[in-house]
Amino acid sequence: MFWAYMLRCSDGTYYTGHTDDLDARVGAHHSGAVAGYTASRLPVELVWSQEFGERHEALAAELRIKGWSRAKKEALIMGDWDRLSFLARPPSERRGSASLANAPRLRSGRTDDEPALTSVRPEPVEGQSRAKPRLKDETNKPVIVLVRPQLGENIGKAARAMLNFGLTEMRLVAPRDGWPNPSAGPAAAGADIVLDQAQVFDTTAEAVADCQHVYATTVRKRGVTKPVVGADGAARLIHGEPGRHAVLFGPERSGLETEDVALARHILTVPINPEFGSLNLAQAVILAAYEWSRIGREQAQSDLVQPTADEELLPPAPQEELDGLIEHLESMLAPKGYFLPPDREEATRRTLRSVLTKAGWNHLEVRTLRGVLSSLGRPDKG
């Protein structure tokens, strides 16, 4: 058997994964042996798990749930299928009755802004099979990540741009004026659902830890060699490649830093006037959101079907697993003097990360490579 599972971390955020040994995996999270997201948010608590007969089913459930809002995750934890169904509806269909007063409530009687009770492996309600919960596939909806945004008005305008084209998941990395920001609401012009669900992270790496595909919007390569795609090319990748996708947008004044771009698999840019290359934050977001929407409509009209061979391919590993591999390799190379001289260490580490990021290894391949490194690090048998 295989399991998809969800943990609640000490900071109130949720982590979703899948495994073939639930007890061992949760124990590893508890002990901090799983490097990355949960290790820095201990203690963690198992709040939901689901059995599946095949690994690909557990993986598909993990990837779907990762893209859900906090409210949907908590409805799943509570086994509140009526509320889960309500929250899965498009925002336009919910708008008439989407206030917290009218929305279906959690069975405990609380609303979204109150903590949910912990319920591990909840029992199904009458007529609902726990074995195969109906999960709406939202993995082709990109996460919009605003890195160190400066003005609340621009965050609000970006939210407005997103919702116009059906995107609702916004993540903020170290917003300059904190969060929530009173200036964001009026500028959002009604896109409150985006602002209400926005998540805040300390670093860009944490914001994209659960994403397999990351796109950095920039007009300058900043010394990092990455495949370059346009907004339409990125949209086709988002609709065509399995896994979670995130699009990074930098602060208004300076754009993304080299360290941010280094996390991405692709650089996203558009043809622009070489004598005046200046888009504001909301304009940049709306370009990416519009192309995602347009390509989605185009593909739906053409009734494209993904070939069976592609369905058998596992998506690239989440960013946190790739980070663990890179840290593992760096820890073995440092004692050997690989990063000398010191004045070249930062550039060498960045080049190494770029090489390892390009491959797009899935989680099984990453684990295999870490096993190889562990084997090489053990003393030779005499």
Secondary structure, 3 states (H helix, E strand, C coil): CEEEEEEECCCCCEEEEEECCHHHHHHHHHHCCCCCCHHHCCCCEEEEEEEECCHHHHHHHHHHHHCCCHHHHHHHHHCCHHHHHHHHCCHHHHHHHCCCCCCCCCCCCCCCCCCCCCCCCCCCCCCCCCCCCCCCCCCCCCEEEEECCCCHHHHHHHHHHHHHCCCCCEEEECCCCCCCCCCHHHHHCCCHHHHHCCEEECCHHHHCCCCCEEEEECCCCCCCCCCEECHHHHHHHHHHCCCCEEEEECCCCCCCCHHHHCCCCEEECCCCCCCCCCCCHHHHHHHHHHHHHHHHHHHHHHCCCCCHHHHCCCCECCHHHHHHHHHHHHHHHHHHCCCCCHHHHHHHHHHHHHHHHHCCCEHHHHHHHHHHHHHHHCCCCC
